[in-house]
Amino acid sequence: MVFAEFKEALTLVGKTPILWITGIVAGLLAALLWILYNISGAFFALRLVLIAALVMLLFVAGTFALVKKNTGDASTLLRGGVQYYFRVLLPWLVVGFALLLIFFLVMIVTMAVTGGGTDYEAAGLLAIFIMIPTLFLTFFCDTAAVFEDAKVFASLRRSIVVAANHSWEVLGFFIVCCIFAFADLFVFAMIWEGLLFDKLQPLVTYYSSPGYNETQLAEMMAPHNMIAMIGTDGMWITAAVIFASLIVLVPVLLAFKACFYRKLIGSPVAIQQTTGEYDSKGRWYKY
């Protein structure tokens, strides 16, 4: 099932050029943030991440609307983005708040168990183990909001029901997403290394030298040292590679998510009546 929807998503992206707009916007925003980080430092770049995420949300909602209506009309992308913007945004705000609450509760519990001290590594691992199931169950809240016109808590509840009823399929979905993301990043990482081979030559030389030391290599590969090594030309090349990689990655993953969710809610297990009863002949009557 999962591979069929992934193939459908690839076909859809190939036949619907308007879907690439979301990838172009994502690539431009990511490249801009990278450039600002190098020019102005983390102070300004980190503050623009939130703005970039809010802008991206408009195109994410529009992409889901395009897949839902099975059209390639640019006006549908914009109208769908505006129509479903807050229906997509609000559930993720609730999820984000829940994850922060989980993190703080884990920190408090850890401090109570250790008598006031905090084992940040143990607390972080515990928080991750709790957060992962939360994200697993609520991951489709945005698609539920668009495909089923659900409001905030209805979309969260719907995502939880669908993910719980199809846990193995959802797990397969995440595995395919990870494989595709890794393949995309690997290919563009190879392109990046090829374009910057001369500037990265000191790393290759040092790695192959007899006196190789992992600690010193880690220091050389620290972000500030890497930026200094590749220089201004390398900064622009890196921005271009980031832009190109997201043009491919984002539309495919969003289309895959939409196609996958559409398939799930079209199956008899995913659609369940929550209020009503069966009569003596097995017919369902909803209250």
LINSULHU-V837475 format. One record per residue. N is the residue number from 0. RES is the residue in one small letter. SS is DSSP state (alpha for helix, beta for strand, coil for the rest). PSI is psi in radians with two decimals (999 if undefined). D_FIRST is the distance of its C-alpha to the first C-alpha in Angstrom with 1 decimal. Layout:
n=N res=RES ss=SS psi=PSI d_first=D_FIRST
n=N res=RES ss=SS psi=PSI d_first=D_FIRST
This chain:
n=0 res=m ss=coil psi=-0.82 d_first=0.0
n=1 res=v ss=alpha psi=-0.76 d_first=3.8
n=2 res=f ss=alpha psi=-0.57 d_first=5.6
n=3 res=a ss=alpha psi=-0.72 d_first=5.2
n=4 res=e ss=alpha psi=-0.60 d_first=6.5
n=5 res=f ss=alpha psi=-0.73 d_first=8.8
n=6 res=k ss=alpha psi=-0.71 d_first=10.1
n=7 res=e ss=alpha psi=-0.70 d_first=10.7
n=8 res=a ss=alpha psi=-0.75 d_first=12.5
n=9 res=l ss=alpha psi=-0.75 d_first=14.6
n=10 res=t ss=alpha psi=-0.73 d_first=15.5
n=11 res=l ss=alpha psi=-0.77 d_first=16.5
n=12 res=v ss=alpha psi=-0.66 d_first=18.6
n=13 res=g ss=alpha psi=-0.57 d_first=20.2
n=14 res=k ss=alpha psi=-0.17 d_first=21.2
n=15 res=t ss=coil psi=1.53 d_first=22.2
n=16 res=p ss=alpha psi=-0.47 d_first=25.1
n=17 res=i ss=alpha psi=-0.43 d_first=25.8
n=18 res=l ss=alpha psi=-0.41 d_first=22.8
n=19 res=w ss=alpha psi=-0.30 d_first=24.6
n=20 res=i ss=alpha psi=-0.71 d_first=27.4
n=21 res=t ss=alpha psi=-0.69 d_first=25.6
n=22 res=g ss=alpha psi=-0.67 d_first=25.3
n=23 res=i ss=alpha psi=-0.78 d_first=28.9
n=24 res=v ss=alpha psi=-0.78 d_first=30.1
n=25 res=a ss=alpha psi=-0.77 d_first=28.3
n=26 res=g ss=alpha psi=-0.73 d_first=29.8
n=27 res=l ss=alpha psi=-0.76 d_first=33.2
n=28 res=l ss=alpha psi=-0.76 d_first=33.3
n=29 res=a ss=alpha psi=-0.73 d_first=32.3
n=30 res=a ss=alpha psi=-0.70 d_first=34.8
n=31 res=l ss=alpha psi=-0.75 d_first=37.4
n=32 res=l ss=alpha psi=-0.68 d_first=37.0
n=33 res=w ss=alpha psi=-0.76 d_first=37.3
n=34 res=i ss=alpha psi=-0.77 d_first=40.5
n=35 res=l ss=alpha psi=-0.65 d_first=41.9
n=36 res=y ss=alpha psi=-0.69 d_first=41.3
n=37 res=n ss=alpha psi=-0.58 d_first=43.3
n=38 res=i ss=alpha psi=-0.82 d_first=46.0
n=39 res=s ss=alpha psi=-0.16 d_first=46.5
n=40 res=g ss=coil psi=3.12 d_first=45.0
n=41 res=a ss=alpha psi=-0.39 d_first=42.5
n=42 res=f ss=alpha psi=-0.90 d_first=44.6
n=43 res=f ss=alpha psi=-0.67 d_first=43.7
n=44 res=a ss=alpha psi=-0.77 d_first=40.2
n=45 res=l ss=alpha psi=-0.56 d_first=38.9
n=46 res=r ss=alpha psi=-0.39 d_first=40.4
n=47 res=l ss=alpha psi=-0.19 d_first=38.6
n=48 res=v ss=alpha psi=-0.75 d_first=35.2
n=49 res=l ss=alpha psi=-0.75 d_first=35.1
n=50 res=i ss=alpha psi=-0.74 d_first=36.2
n=51 res=a ss=alpha psi=-0.70 d_first=33.5
n=52 res=a ss=alpha psi=-0.70 d_first=30.8
n=53 res=l ss=alpha psi=-0.65 d_first=32.2
n=54 res=v ss=alpha psi=-0.77 d_first=32.2
n=55 res=m ss=alpha psi=-0.58 d_first=28.7
n=56 res=l ss=alpha psi=-0.59 d_first=27.6
n=57 res=l ss=alpha psi=-0.74 d_first=28.9
n=58 res=f ss=alpha psi=-0.52 d_first=26.7
n=59 res=v ss=alpha psi=-0.84 d_first=23.5
n=60 res=a ss=alpha psi=-0.71 d_first=24.2
n=61 res=g ss=alpha psi=-0.66 d_first=25.0
n=62 res=t ss=alpha psi=-0.77 d_first=21.8
n=63 res=f ss=alpha psi=-0.65 d_first=19.7
n=64 res=a ss=alpha psi=-0.67 d_first=22.2
n=65 res=l ss=alpha psi=-0.79 d_first=21.7
n=66 res=v ss=alpha psi=-0.69 d_first=18.0
n=67 res=k ss=alpha psi=-0.78 d_first=18.7
n=68 res=k ss=alpha psi=-0.04 d_first=21.5
n=69 res=n ss=coil psi=0.94 d_first=19.8
n=70 res=t ss=coil psi=2.82 d_first=23.1
n=71 res=g ss=coil psi=0.45 d_first=24.6
n=72 res=d ss=coil psi=2.25 d_first=27.9
n=73 res=a ss=alpha psi=-0.59 d_first=29.6
n=74 res=s ss=alpha psi=-0.55 d_first=31.3
n=75 res=t ss=alpha psi=-0.64 d_first=28.0
n=76 res=l ss=alpha psi=-0.81 d_first=27.1
n=77 res=l ss=alpha psi=-0.79 d_first=30.5
n=78 res=r ss=alpha psi=-0.73 d_first=30.8
n=79 res=g ss=alpha psi=-0.68 d_first=27.3
n=80 res=g ss=alpha psi=-0.75 d_first=28.2
n=81 res=v ss=alpha psi=-0.76 d_first=31.5
n=82 res=q ss=alpha psi=-0.73 d_first=30.3
n=83 res=y ss=alpha psi=0.13 d_first=27.5
n=84 res=y ss=alpha psi=-0.97 d_first=29.2
n=85 res=f ss=alpha psi=-0.46 d_first=30.7
n=86 res=r ss=alpha psi=-0.46 d_first=27.8
n=87 res=v ss=alpha psi=-0.66 d_first=25.7
n=88 res=l ss=alpha psi=-0.85 d_first=28.6
n=89 res=l ss=alpha psi=-0.75 d_first=30.0
n=90 res=p ss=alpha psi=-0.67 d_first=27.0
n=91 res=w ss=alpha psi=-0.52 d_first=26.8
n=92 res=l ss=alpha psi=-0.71 d_first=30.5
n=93 res=v ss=alpha psi=-0.76 d_first=30.2
n=94 res=v ss=alpha psi=-0.78 d_first=27.6
n=95 res=g ss=alpha psi=-0.74 d_first=29.9
n=96 res=f ss=alpha psi=-0.71 d_first=32.9
n=97 res=a ss=alpha psi=-0.71 d_first=31.1
n=98 res=l ss=alpha psi=-0.71 d_first=30.3
n=99 res=l ss=alpha psi=-0.71 d_first=33.9
n=100 res=l ss=alpha psi=-0.73 d_first=35.2
n=101 res=i ss=alpha psi=-0.77 d_first=33.3
n=102 res=f ss=alpha psi=-0.82 d_first=34.7
n=103 res=f ss=alpha psi=-0.65 d_first=38.3
n=104 res=l ss=alpha psi=-0.71 d_first=38.1
n=105 res=v ss=alpha psi=-0.72 d_first=37.0
n=106 res=m ss=alpha psi=-0.73 d_first=39.9
n=107 res=i ss=alpha psi=-0.78 d_first=42.3
n=108 res=v ss=alpha psi=-0.72 d_first=41.3
n=109 res=t ss=alpha psi=-0.73 d_first=41.6
n=110 res=m ss=alpha psi=-0.66 d_first=45.0
n=111 res=a ss=alpha psi=-0.69 d_first=46.1
n=112 res=v ss=alpha psi=-0.67 d_first=45.0
n=113 res=t ss=coil psi=0.06 d_first=46.7
n=114 res=g ss=coil psi=0.62 d_first=49.8
n=115 res=g ss=coil psi=-0.52 d_first=49.6
n=116 res=g ss=coil psi=2.82 d_first=48.2
n=117 res=t ss=coil psi=2.10 d_first=44.6
n=118 res=d ss=coil psi=1.66 d_first=42.5
n=119 res=y ss=alpha psi=-0.60 d_first=40.3
n=120 res=e ss=alpha psi=-0.82 d_first=38.1
n=121 res=a ss=alpha psi=-0.71 d_first=37.5
n=122 res=a ss=alpha psi=-0.70 d_first=37.1
n=123 res=g ss=alpha psi=-0.76 d_first=34.6
n=124 res=l ss=alpha psi=-0.74 d_first=32.4
n=125 res=l ss=alpha psi=-0.73 d_first=32.6
n=126 res=a ss=alpha psi=-0.71 d_first=31.8
n=127 res=i ss=alpha psi=-0.74 d_first=28.7
n=128 res=f ss=alpha psi=-0.47 d_first=27.5
n=129 res=i ss=alpha psi=-0.63 d_first=28.0
n=130 res=m ss=alpha psi=-0.61 d_first=26.6
n=131 res=i ss=alpha psi=-0.87 d_first=23.2
n=132 res=p ss=alpha psi=-0.60 d_first=22.1
n=133 res=t ss=alpha psi=-0.82 d_first=23.6
n=134 res=l ss=alpha psi=-0.66 d_first=21.7
n=135 res=f ss=alpha psi=-0.77 d_first=18.4
n=136 res=l ss=alpha psi=-0.53 d_first=19.1
n=137 res=t ss=alpha psi=0.09 d_first=20.6
n=138 res=f ss=coil psi=-0.48 d_first=18.5
n=139 res=f ss=coil psi=0.36 d_first=17.1
n=140 res=c ss=alpha psi=-0.61 d_first=20.6
n=141 res=d ss=alpha psi=-0.72 d_first=21.1
n=142 res=t ss=alpha psi=-0.63 d_first=18.1
n=143 res=a ss=alpha psi=-0.69 d_first=19.2
n=144 res=a ss=alpha psi=-0.64 d_first=22.7
n=145 res=v ss=alpha psi=-0.89 d_first=21.8
n=146 res=f ss=alpha psi=-0.46 d_first=19.3
n=147 res=e ss=coil psi=0.20 d_first=21.2
n=148 res=d ss=coil psi=0.74 d_first=24.6
n=149 res=a ss=coil psi=2.58 d_first=25.0
n=150 res=k ss=coil psi=-3.00 d_first=28.0
n=151 res=v ss=alpha psi=-1.15 d_first=28.3
n=152 res=f ss=alpha psi=-0.46 d_first=28.0
n=153 res=a ss=alpha psi=-0.69 d_first=25.9
n=154 res=s ss=alpha psi=-0.66 d_first=23.2
n=155 res=l ss=alpha psi=-0.79 d_first=23.5
n=156 res=r ss=alpha psi=-0.71 d_first=23.4
n=157 res=r ss=alpha psi=-0.73 d_first=20.3
n=158 res=s ss=alpha psi=-0.75 d_first=18.5
n=159 res=i ss=alpha psi=-0.77 d_first=19.7
n=160 res=v ss=alpha psi=-0.83 d_first=18.6
n=161 res=v ss=alpha psi=-0.80 d_first=15.0
n=162 res=a ss=alpha psi=-0.66 d_first=14.7
n=163 res=a ss=alpha psi=-0.69 d_first=16.6
n=164 res=n ss=alpha psi=-0.39 d_first=14.7
n=165 res=h ss=coil psi=0.82 d_first=11.3
n=166 res=s ss=alpha psi=-0.71 d_first=12.9
n=167 res=w ss=alpha psi=-0.70 d_first=10.7
n=168 res=e ss=alpha psi=-0.71 d_first=7.6
n=169 res=v ss=alpha psi=-0.69 d_first=10.4
n=170 res=l ss=alpha psi=-0.75 d_first=11.9
n=171 res=g ss=alpha psi=-0.66 d_first=9.1
n=172 res=f ss=alpha psi=-0.82 d_first=9.4
n=173 res=f ss=alpha psi=-0.65 d_first=13.1
n=174 res=i ss=alpha psi=-0.79 d_first=13.1
n=175 res=v ss=alpha psi=-0.72 d_first=11.5
n=176 res=c ss=alpha psi=-0.77 d_first=14.0
n=177 res=c ss=alpha psi=-0.72 d_first=16.7
n=178 res=i ss=alpha psi=-0.79 d_first=16.3
n=179 res=f ss=alpha psi=-0.75 d_first=16.4
n=180 res=a ss=alpha psi=-0.74 d_first=19.3
n=181 res=f ss=alpha psi=-0.75 d_first=21.1
n=182 res=a ss=alpha psi=-0.76 d_first=20.9
n=183 res=d ss=alpha psi=-0.85 d_first=22.2
n=184 res=l ss=alpha psi=-0.62 d_first=24.9
n=185 res=f ss=alpha psi=-0.80 d_first=25.9
n=186 res=v ss=alpha psi=-0.81 d_first=26.4
n=187 res=f ss=alpha psi=-0.44 d_first=28.5
n=188 res=a ss=alpha psi=-0.67 d_first=30.3
n=189 res=m ss=alpha psi=-0.70 d_first=31.4
n=190 res=i ss=alpha psi=-0.76 d_first=32.6
n=191 res=w ss=alpha psi=-0.78 d_first=34.4
n=192 res=e ss=alpha psi=-0.65 d_first=36.1
n=193 res=g ss=alpha psi=-0.71 d_first=37.2
n=194 res=l ss=alpha psi=-0.53 d_first=38.7
n=195 res=l ss=coil psi=0.45 d_first=40.5
n=196 res=f ss=alpha psi=-0.77 d_first=41.4
n=197 res=d ss=alpha psi=-0.70 d_first=45.1
n=198 res=k ss=alpha psi=-0.48 d_first=44.9
n=199 res=l ss=alpha psi=0.02 d_first=42.7
n=200 res=q ss=alpha psi=-0.66 d_first=45.0
n=201 res=p ss=alpha psi=-0.60 d_first=46.9
n=202 res=l ss=alpha psi=-0.77 d_first=43.7
n=203 res=v ss=alpha psi=-0.76 d_first=43.1
n=204 res=t ss=alpha psi=-0.78 d_first=46.8
n=205 res=y ss=alpha psi=-0.70 d_first=47.0
n=206 res=y ss=alpha psi=-0.60 d_first=43.9
n=207 res=s ss=alpha psi=-0.03 d_first=45.4
n=208 res=s ss=coil psi=2.66 d_first=48.9
n=209 res=p ss=coil psi=-0.53 d_first=50.5
n=210 res=g ss=coil psi=0.50 d_first=51.1
n=211 res=y ss=coil psi=2.27 d_first=47.5
n=212 res=n ss=coil psi=2.14 d_first=47.1
n=213 res=e ss=alpha psi=-0.63 d_first=43.7
n=214 res=t ss=alpha psi=-0.77 d_first=45.4
n=215 res=q ss=alpha psi=-0.64 d_first=47.1
n=216 res=l ss=alpha psi=-0.72 d_first=44.0
n=217 res=a ss=alpha psi=-0.65 d_first=42.2
n=218 res=e ss=alpha psi=-0.70 d_first=45.1
n=219 res=m ss=alpha psi=-0.55 d_first=44.9
n=220 res=m ss=coil psi=0.11 d_first=41.2
n=221 res=a ss=coil psi=2.56 d_first=41.9
n=222 res=p ss=alpha psi=-0.81 d_first=40.8
n=223 res=h ss=alpha psi=-0.61 d_first=44.4
n=224 res=n ss=alpha psi=-0.66 d_first=45.4
n=225 res=m ss=alpha psi=-0.71 d_first=42.5
n=226 res=i ss=alpha psi=-0.74 d_first=43.3
n=227 res=a ss=alpha psi=-0.61 d_first=46.9
n=228 res=m ss=alpha psi=-0.77 d_first=46.0
n=229 res=i ss=alpha psi=-0.35 d_first=43.9
n=230 res=g ss=alpha psi=-3.00 d_first=46.4
n=231 res=t ss=alpha psi=-0.74 d_first=46.2
n=232 res=d ss=alpha psi=-0.74 d_first=44.8
n=233 res=g ss=alpha psi=-0.58 d_first=42.0
n=234 res=m ss=alpha psi=-0.79 d_first=41.3
n=235 res=w ss=alpha psi=-0.65 d_first=40.7
n=236 res=i ss=alpha psi=-0.74 d_first=38.7
n=237 res=t ss=alpha psi=-0.73 d_first=36.4
n=238 res=a ss=alpha psi=-0.71 d_first=36.0
n=239 res=a ss=alpha psi=-0.69 d_first=35.1
n=240 res=v ss=alpha psi=-0.72 d_first=32.4
n=241 res=i ss=alpha psi=-0.80 d_first=31.0
n=242 res=f ss=alpha psi=-0.84 d_first=30.9
n=243 res=a ss=alpha psi=-0.70 d_first=29.2
n=244 res=s ss=alpha psi=-0.66 d_first=26.5
n=245 res=l ss=alpha psi=-0.47 d_first=25.6
n=246 res=i ss=alpha psi=-0.64 d_first=25.6
n=247 res=v ss=alpha psi=-0.80 d_first=22.6
n=248 res=l ss=alpha psi=-0.87 d_first=20.9
n=249 res=v ss=alpha psi=-0.88 d_first=21.2
n=250 res=p ss=alpha psi=-0.69 d_first=20.0
n=251 res=v ss=alpha psi=-0.81 d_first=16.8
n=252 res=l ss=alpha psi=-0.68 d_first=15.9
n=253 res=l ss=alpha psi=-0.76 d_first=17.1
n=254 res=a ss=alpha psi=-0.67 d_first=15.2
n=255 res=f ss=alpha psi=-0.76 d_first=11.9
n=256 res=k ss=alpha psi=-0.75 d_first=12.9
n=257 res=a ss=alpha psi=-0.80 d_first=13.9
n=258 res=c ss=alpha psi=-0.70 d_first=10.9
n=259 res=f ss=alpha psi=-0.80 d_first=8.6
n=260 res=y ss=alpha psi=-0.68 d_first=11.4
n=261 res=r ss=alpha psi=-0.66 d_first=12.0
n=262 res=k ss=alpha psi=-0.69 d_first=8.7
n=263 res=l ss=alpha psi=-0.81 d_first=9.6
n=264 res=i ss=alpha psi=-0.19 d_first=13.1
n=265 res=g ss=coil psi=-0.13 d_first=12.5
n=266 res=s ss=coil psi=2.66 d_first=11.3
n=267 res=p ss=coil psi=-0.44 d_first=14.5
n=268 res=v ss=coil psi=-0.61 d_first=14.3
n=269 res=a ss=coil psi=-0.53 d_first=14.3
n=270 res=i ss=coil psi=1.89 d_first=17.3
n=271 res=q ss=coil psi=2.39 d_first=20.2
n=272 res=q ss=coil psi=2.33 d_first=23.9
n=273 res=t ss=coil psi=-0.26 d_first=26.0
n=274 res=t ss=coil psi=2.13 d_first=29.4
n=275 res=g ss=beta psi=-2.91 d_first=30.6
n=276 res=e ss=beta psi=2.83 d_first=31.0
n=277 res=y ss=beta psi=2.51 d_first=30.5
n=278 res=d ss=coil psi=-3.01 d_first=33.5
n=279 res=s ss=coil psi=-0.34 d_first=34.8
n=280 res=k ss=coil psi=0.12 d_first=32.7
n=281 res=g ss=coil psi=0.21 d_first=29.4
n=282 res=r ss=coil psi=2.48 d_first=29.2
n=283 res=w ss=beta psi=2.33 d_first=28.2
n=284 res=y ss=beta psi=2.10 d_first=30.8
n=285 res=k ss=beta psi=2.37 d_first=30.2
n=286 res=y ss=coil psi=999 d_first=33.4
